[in-house]
Amino acid sequence: MQKPKEYVNERERLKDLESYSILDTLSESDYDDLTAIAAELCGTKISLITLVDDTRQWFKSHHGIDVSETPKEYAFCAHAINEPENVFIVQDARKDLRFYDNPLVTNNPTVIFYAGVSLLSDNNHPLGTLCVIDNKPKTLSDGQIQALKALGNQVMNILNLRKTKLTLEKALISLEEKNQELDRFAFVAAHDLKSPLAGISGLSNLFIEEYGSQIDDEGKEMLALIEESSDVLRNLIDGLLKYSRCENIFKEDKSEIDLNDLLKNISAFFPKIPELKINLRTSINKIHTNRTAINQILINLVTNAIKYNDKETIEIEIGVASSETHYEFYVQDNGPGIAEENQAKIFEIFEVIAKKDRFGKSGNGIGLATVKKVVEKGCGSIKVESKLKKGTKFIFTIEK
């Protein structure tokens, strides 16, 4: 008996095999179906999907035999992987100097005929074989050989899908860990930034109170700019915190929400705007969804509708409807509208269309980006309908 030679790039081959995390896994019908088809097509009693590691050949699928592995030095497949581009065929092992006294030939399972196609990784290293075996001499037709190759390709397709799935799962776990680290960083950074900002703002106000009479108009204007810049940066920090935290917002439990109570709660956020009128249009009384998420979406949209409204009376209508799978909302205002070329931009983070709002302040381009992120986390979608001088309507859905 001749022992199989070591594959020319054995270290790299074993690394490739390990990357699939397939050894010693449970049987799976996807693989078992392929070995059953291979045996039927080639007219053999046995068909195997083998993976050759450093000491053994292990069977991911074994049709017609109960054994799950054999030593590598006895393995026909360990010979086959040294000729990975060819179909390795032994018509009668009893007459072959390499195998005639092999224990797998002289004892059970009495391997007389063997044909195996190598399973090649993306790096072109053979991981093992799809093989067919019989206990009598045999010859395969060209059609049978081509069919065996095709089935070998299907084995690799399944293995590669498994590897891709495992890679994606690891990437998702890593990404979630990084997101958690970013959330912690954002919280700490926001706290550390807001404290000195509050100090700057407080000191500028105190300076004006104590020394206002001694400062000329230009000095007062500079102090006012310091205060305004502090407010802008504070709002930016708050916006970024809300944007980062909305990632996990739908992990909270859903609850029943009375829509009239919802309208009252939203209106309560804007008590000092007497020119504001908010109406509710709906044919349903209650919804069952995540309260924090829907509050964040509606408050952001209503805030936007107020800030960028150019009318004496601000009119906002909130509509709610229900389909089989989603709740459907809209927030419509009587503002100046949004130009068509800007409608796609408004949902991009840090994208600001208007230089100043109704109150003379600059936006930070985070509010609508946050709304879009929350909506999509709720398995919904959002769009805008608007014409200049005819108001704007935001339409969004949230999965029930």
Disulfide bonds with the S-S distance in Angstrom:
none
